[in-house]
Every structure is written in C-alpha cells, then in structure tokens.
C-alpha cells in the first residue's frame, strides 16, 4: 500500500508558515516551498486534524490562531461532533475535529490522524485513477466520498467533490486551479486527474 511521507505547501511567507506548522507539532510532516505569487481562491484541498476530545480541538485551534491562522468556521458542536476550520498563513485550510462531544480526559495536543482531502471534479473517475495506481479503497460513498487505506502512513488520503469540500471548509469553490501542494510518497511520481502532484519522497 502507498505511504504518504510528507506534504510540501507553497507559501509567500515561509517563516510564518513554518511557525504555524511548528505550533501544531506538524513540522516533521509538513514542509514549505517559497513561492513568489500567491494563489487565489480555493486551492482544492483541505487538511483535517482528527482528535479524540473537544478540549483537544480547543487547544489546537487556539495554537493555530496563535500561529497566525484566521478563523473560517468557529469551533462549535454539531450533529457529527465538535470542530472548527481555520486558514493558515500560507493559505492552506485546516479543519480540527472530533466525533466526541464530551471530554473524558485532560486537554493535550495529541493528533490521532491527519486527513488530506482532495477536491475532485469527478470523484468516481479520480477514485478509479488511484485504484489503477495501486491504492486500496477503505471507504466509498458513491460519487461523493472515497477514503483510501494508508495503514503505515500518518496521513490518510480521501477524495471529496470539490464544491462539497469548499462548502465544508466555509469558502467559495472557485479558484485559479493551482493547488500549491506536493504530496511526497513511496509511489512513483504522477499527477492525478485534478492536477494534484505526487513526488517520490527521499527516505
């Protein structure tokens, strides 16, 4: 199975971006590439930090805001749990969430899973592309959502329809089409149907 080793995100202010990632304890997983021109609009992907308790959501969101992020969706309870969405200084969108609505332990910064959600114009076609490249499907909900099995990776890969993903993030779906992200993995380099770039990571 394919393992995602790292993510490289474009940033016009690499120092601010690195400080943000360090504030969340992700500087060993996310690196930064200096880019002279900022992207406009939705980049077509989001990153989610999945945790076990609401007080961890609060702690991480506050750390994100202290690290220079801005709020897209304030933290609140919902039918599915508790969470909020922020935008990092580099423009990447991060969701911090838990399915639990009660605290059963002290607050910490423990992240259970990092989920990379790629917005797909055609989820079914993109799913087939990844299957053809050796990815194994773990969950699939028709043309709406697909999650792939990445048991040895700290990052879980999933596909979601681009308009629905933008709505979940609290932003308009339009954008330049430039994603500003490179996914490092043990797979051969390729670009998927939606323009997301994968590169073989050095080990």
C-alpha positions as CSV (number, residue, x, y, z in Angstrom):
1,X,0.0,0.0,0.0
2,X,1.1,3.5,-0.7
3,X,2.5,5.5,2.2
4,X,2.4,9.3,2.3
5,X,5.6,10.5,3.8
6,X,5.2,14.3,3.7
7,X,3.4,17.3,2.3
8,X,5.0,20.4,0.8
9,X,2.9,23.5,0.8
10,X,3.6,26.7,-1.1
11,X,3.9,29.9,0.9
12,X,4.7,33.5,0.1
13,X,6.0,33.9,3.7
14,X,7.8,30.6,4.5
15,X,8.8,31.7,8.0
16,X,5.2,32.4,9.1
17,X,4.2,29.1,7.5
18,X,6.9,27.1,9.3
19,X,6.0,28.8,12.6
20,X,2.3,27.7,12.1
21,X,3.2,24.1,11.4
22,X,5.5,24.1,14.4
23,X,2.7,25.4,16.6
24,X,0.6,22.4,15.7
25,X,3.5,20.0,16.1
26,X,3.5,19.1,12.3
27,X,6.8,20.5,11.2
28,X,8.2,16.9,10.8
29,X,5.3,16.1,8.4
30,X,4.7,19.4,6.5
31,X,7.4,21.3,4.7
32,X,7.3,24.7,2.9
33,X,8.2,25.8,-0.5
34,X,8.8,29.5,-1.2
35,X,6.5,30.8,-3.9
36,X,6.6,34.4,-5.3
37,X,2.9,34.5,-6.3
38,X,0.0,33.7,-4.0
39,X,-2.8,31.5,-5.2
40,X,-6.3,33.0,-5.5
41,X,-9.5,31.3,-4.3
42,X,-9.9,27.8,-3.1
43,X,-6.8,25.6,-3.6
44,X,-9.0,22.5,-4.0
45,X,-7.9,20.6,-0.9
46,X,-8.2,20.7,2.9
47,X,-6.3,19.1,5.8
48,X,-8.0,17.8,8.8
49,X,-6.7,17.0,12.3
50,X,-8.8,14.3,13.9
51,X,-8.6,14.2,17.7
52,X,-10.3,12.4,20.5
53,X,-11.9,15.1,22.6
54,X,-13.4,18.6,22.4
55,X,-10.8,20.1,24.7
56,X,-8.0,19.0,22.3
57,X,-9.9,20.7,19.5
58,X,-9.9,23.9,21.5
59,X,-6.2,23.6,22.3
60,X,-5.2,23.0,18.7
61,X,-7.4,25.7,17.3
62,X,-6.0,28.2,19.8
63,X,-2.5,27.2,18.9
64,X,-3.3,27.6,15.2
65,X,-4.7,31.1,15.8
66,X,-1.7,32.0,17.9
67,X,0.4,30.7,15.0
68,X,-1.1,33.2,12.6
69,X,-4.2,31.4,11.3
70,X,-7.6,33.1,10.7
71,X,-11.0,31.6,11.5
72,X,-13.2,30.3,8.6
73,X,-15.7,28.4,10.8
74,X,-15.7,29.0,14.6
75,X,-15.4,25.9,16.8
76,X,-18.9,24.6,17.7
77,X,-20.9,21.4,18.4
78,X,-22.8,19.8,15.5
79,X,-24.6,16.6,14.7
80,X,-21.4,14.8,14.0
81,X,-19.3,16.1,16.9
82,X,-17.2,19.2,17.6
83,X,-14.8,21.2,15.5
84,X,-13.8,24.3,13.5
85,X,-11.9,25.4,10.4
86,X,-9.0,27.8,10.1
87,X,-6.9,29.1,7.3
88,X,-3.1,29.1,7.8
89,X,-0.8,32.0,6.9
90,X,0.2,30.0,3.7
91,X,-3.4,29.8,2.6
92,X,-4.0,26.1,3.4
93,X,-7.3,25.3,5.1
94,X,-7.2,23.2,8.2
95,X,-10.1,21.5,10.0
96,X,-9.8,20.4,13.6
97,X,-12.5,18.0,14.7
98,X,-13.6,15.2,16.9
99,X,-16.6,12.9,16.8
100,X,-16.9,13.1,20.6
101,X,-18.9,15.7,22.3
102,X,-17.6,15.1,25.8
103,X,-14.2,15.4,27.5
104,X,-13.0,12.2,29.1
105,X,-9.5,13.4,29.9
106,X,-7.2,16.4,30.1
107,X,-6.5,18.7,27.2
108,X,-3.5,17.9,25.1
109,X,-2.2,18.4,21.5
110,X,-2.4,14.7,20.6
111,X,-3.5,14.3,17.0
112,X,-4.9,10.9,16.1
113,X,-5.0,11.3,12.4
114,X,-4.1,13.8,9.6
115,X,-6.5,13.6,6.7
116,X,-5.7,15.1,3.3
117,X,-9.0,15.7,1.4
118,X,-8.5,16.3,-2.3
119,X,-11.4,18.0,-4.1
120,X,-12.3,16.0,-7.2
121,X,-14.3,17.2,-10.2
122,X,-15.4,13.6,-10.8
123,X,-14.9,11.5,-7.6
124,X,-15.7,8.2,-9.4
125,X,-13.1,8.9,-12.1
126,X,-10.4,10.0,-9.7
127,X,-11.1,7.0,-7.5
128,X,-10.5,4.7,-10.4
129,X,-7.3,6.6,-11.3
130,X,-5.9,6.0,-7.8
131,X,-7.1,2.3,-7.8
132,X,-5.2,1.9,-11.1
133,X,-2.1,3.3,-9.4
134,X,-2.2,0.7,-6.6
135,X,-4.3,2.4,-3.9
136,X,-6.7,0.3,-1.9
137,X,-10.2,1.7,-1.1
138,X,-11.1,1.7,2.6
139,X,-14.4,3.5,2.4
140,X,-16.6,4.6,-0.6
141,X,-19.8,6.5,-0.7
142,X,-20.8,6.5,-4.4
143,X,-19.7,9.7,-6.3
144,X,-19.4,11.7,-3.1
145,X,-16.5,10.5,-0.9
146,X,-13.7,7.9,-1.1
147,X,-11.1,7.1,1.6
148,X,-8.0,5.0,0.8
149,X,-6.2,2.6,3.1
150,X,-2.9,4.0,4.3
151,X,-2.2,2.0,7.4
152,X,1.5,2.8,7.6
153,X,1.1,6.5,7.0
154,X,0.5,9.4,9.3
155,X,-1.6,10.9,6.6
156,X,-4.9,9.5,5.4
157,X,-5.9,10.2,1.8
158,X,-9.5,10.9,0.8
159,X,-11.4,12.3,-2.2
160,X,-14.5,14.6,-1.9
161,X,-16.4,16.5,-4.6
162,X,-14.8,19.9,-4.9
163,X,-18.0,22.0,-4.4
164,X,-18.9,20.0,-1.3
165,X,-15.3,20.2,0.1
166,X,-15.3,24.0,-0.3
167,X,-18.7,24.3,1.4
168,X,-17.4,22.2,4.3
169,X,-14.4,24.5,4.6
170,X,-16.6,27.6,4.5
171,X,-15.2,29.1,1.3
172,X,-16.4,29.6,-2.3
173,X,-15.4,26.7,-4.6
174,X,-13.8,29.0,-7.3
175,X,-10.1,29.4,-7.6
176,X,-7.2,29.6,-10.1
177,X,-6.8,25.8,-10.2
178,X,-3.3,26.0,-8.8
179,X,-3.1,23.7,-5.7
180,X,0.2,24.8,-4.1
181,X,0.8,21.3,-2.6
182,X,3.1,18.4,-3.5
183,X,2.4,15.0,-1.9
184,X,5.5,13.0,-1.1
185,X,5.1,9.3,-1.0
186,X,6.8,5.9,-1.8
187,X,4.8,5.7,-5.1
188,X,6.3,6.7,-8.5
189,X,5.7,10.4,-9.3
190,X,2.5,11.3,-11.1
191,X,-0.2,13.9,-11.4
192,X,-3.8,12.9,-10.8
193,X,-6.8,14.0,-13.0
194,X,-7.5,17.0,-10.8
195,X,-3.9,18.3,-11.1
196,X,-2.6,17.2,-7.7
197,X,1.2,16.4,-7.9
198,X,2.8,13.4,-6.3
199,X,6.5,13.0,-6.0
200,X,8.6,10.1,-4.8
201,X,9.9,11.1,-1.4
202,X,13.6,10.6,-0.4
203,X,13.9,8.2,2.5
